[in-house]
Amino acid sequence: MSIAGGVLLSLAYILGLLSTAIPRQIFALPLGGLGMLVLGLIAAITLPSLWPTGPKRFLWLSAGIIGFLATLYLQSRVPQPAATDISRFVLPPENGAKPQEVIVWGKLDSMPRLTRSQKAQFWLQATSISQIVSQETASYYNVTGKLYVTVPLLQATGLYPGQTVAVTGKLYKPKPATNPGSFDFQAYLAKEGAFAGLAGLRVTLPNDEIKPKWGWWAIRQRIVQAQVEWLGVPTGPIVSAIALGKQAVDVPFDIKDEFRQVGLSHALAASGAQVSLILGIVLGLTKFFSERIQLIAGTGALILMVGLTGGDAPILRAAVMGFAALLALVLQRQVKPLSSLLLSATILLLFNPNLIWDLGFQLSFLATLGLLVTQPAIMARLDWMPVAIASLIATPLAASTWVLPLQIYYFNTISLYCVIVNVISAPLISIISIGGTASALAALIWQKAGTTLAWLLYYPAQALIALAKFFSHLPGNTVATGSISLLQMLILYALWIGVWLIPWWHKGQRWILALLAAVSFIVVPLWHAQSTIFQVTLLATRGEKIVIVQDKGEITLINSGDDDTVRFALLPFLTQQGINKIDWALATESPEDTRSGWGQILQALPIKTFYGRAALDSALALAVRSHKGSYLPLPIAQQITVGSTSVKLINTEPLIVELFLGGKKWLLLEKLNPNQQQLLLESGVLQPAQVLWWEGDYLSRKLLETIKPKVAISSSYSINPNMSKYLLQNQIQLLWTERDGAIRWTPDGGFEKMLEATENETTLL
């Protein structure tokens, strides 16, 4: 078969895997696969006559068949819970039963990692489970499946992969994303082949197990200990992460966040760049030896790198490409980089087709493609610069260009300083990569030697940390673009491919037209949506009630929640909606509430006008003014108007807030005991409201008859059964954020539940 035929079939296989993004089926067959089959048939009939020198009919037909088979192959490899999977032992929530304490036996599948909640997390291959019925009796079952386990930090000390343990805790089913833009824990576990989690309380070890002295985990541990010994934290973990990847060490979350905000996350995850660098050094050191010695040394370096880094998709991709280059060296043949990239992707996807939806694999493939096809064009336009400086600029610019549409699609953000930070940091990352690898190799032989070499990297690592910190704190370091549709992303990549392959775009500055078109495909739909939309979103959070009002580009935020709520629910929602500023913010919580997440919000985006119950000289008021906002006291029993929204703080203890949104009156109630309900009725402060948002607790019939709600919304873990019965009997619509996720209301569409709606709300065009 010719090279062109191999390229065609490889592309057909990859496109077939990508076509599984189309969820529909016809006659139990994937629609995307049938589409590939039809396209192959059409191409076999029409293209040979239109393109006589191109592939023959047989190849076009074979490409369609391979694309179709690829969809079936991926379906067969998608992880599914077996009949004996441990997730089958999780009691369904509708039974009203609380999670039962169990003991799960199994083998560790990973090293314990630190979570943001300061717990240890590891993967466990479950083998058996004991359900504790009482102190005297328990039932045992043999099980299979992978389990996501979290335990107190001290309980995970000394654990290692392959170790048999018994974990006591409570099983649970992971939940899907309950707020727009938030993390989909259920989908994440399913992608990893796990369908349940275990909130562990304690870990028990067998008495007779002997700890092995060798394993990739032990080598990583030895290297990390050597590098952290004199460098300390966070410098030591930074060096280890750059040299060995994220599998090797826990980098502090504040450092990871700063690196992510400025587009340096790739530096903390061993990537193809490190593999290429190490392979280049090995070949340079062995250039005076025979090709066979170079092949052996290079292959050994690749195996060592893959083993130490844990075999992430970017590393495997670079290793396959590196091995192809080594073979070409021995066979004295020319390597075609694009063919090598396509071959490596095809080989990896044949072994594991699920990698097609692995974000690391996608980013690595696109970044490498950008370096191969776009970097030379950028270098040609920077020929007036010294080559070294031009290369520093062209490399991150080319890679960023090709990963940008995917980044916007997944993360809904753009880092404005990404290119300049990558240009400045490139020498530092290269120094740390080379030095960190040298330190790692030395630590394998003599640990003190590795410690000494790592100490020399203190100032480069500190400079890299300072660089990320400086740029991450600059105004506008991250801009929310809002979510884009799959079609928008595909159009952007079609433009990129057109600029690459069509010579017309290469003349003069015509590529600027493609850039302007790309910007318009993102900015125009976002601008149109924000300038015309009116919607109210109630986030699915326990505790404080959070309301976001979007009114033709003006944003009103009522309450923030605590830091975790801001980080995992509120900020992801604002990012997905493309919101980069808040016009009005209102804090109805008590001034003594120290758990407020307003400080984190102020760090992320500006607030023009803030109404709060805290004093004018309070820390919150000073923080608002320090970010060039206006702080005003929130009056009691007095209506204020913010944009098109009217707010009235009726009472503070218990908290009662009245909102006027889109022509409807909304009443927000804190948890009320019977005495408080009676006092409110006697005071006469409550008026009828169309929407009631309460804590799910029991409200008296008189109180409900006074409010006369048409819709009742609960944001609690459970709803009082008598309340549910009353609402049903009186035909009052009940919405429950614990079950329905975030609630959105628009004047035309009414109330919409997050868990029944499509998460991506952006129109195709």
Secondary structure, DSSP 8 states (H G I E B T S, - for coil): --HHHHHHHHHHHHHHHHGGGS--EETTEEHHHHHHHHHHHHHHHHHHHH-TTS--HHHHHHHHHHHHHHHHHHHHHS----TTBGGGGS--GGG-----EEEEEEEE-S--EE-TTSEEEEEEEEEEEEEE-SSS-EEEEE-B-EEEEEEEGGGGTT--TT-EEEEEEEEE------STTS--HHHHHHHTTEEEEEEEEEEE--TT----S-SHHHHHHHHHHHHHHHH-TTHHHHHHHHHH-TTT----HHHHHHHHHTT-GGGGS--HHHHHHHHHHHHHHTTTS-HHHHHHHHHHHHHHHHHHHT--HHHHHHHHHHHHHHHHHHHT----HHHHHHHHHHHHHHH-GGGGG-HHHHHHHHHHHHHHHTHHHHHHHTTTS-HHHHHHHHHHHHHHHHHHHHHHHHH-EEETTHHHHHHHHHHHHHHHHHHHHHHHHHHHH-HHHHHHHHHTTHHHHHHHHHHHHHHHTSTTSEEE-----HHHHHHHHHHHHHHHH-GGGGSTTTHHHHHHHHHHHHHHHHHHHHHH-EEEEE---SSS--EEEEETTEEEEE----HHHIIIIIHHHHHHTT---EEEEEE-S-TT-TT--HHHHHHHS-EEEEEESS-TTSHHHHHHHHTT-EEEE--BS-EEEETTEEEEEEETTTTEEEEEETTEEEEEE----HHHHHHHHHHT-----SEEEE-SS---HHHHHHH--SEEEE-SS---HHHHHHHHHTT-EEEEHHHH-SEEEETTTEEEEGGGS-S------
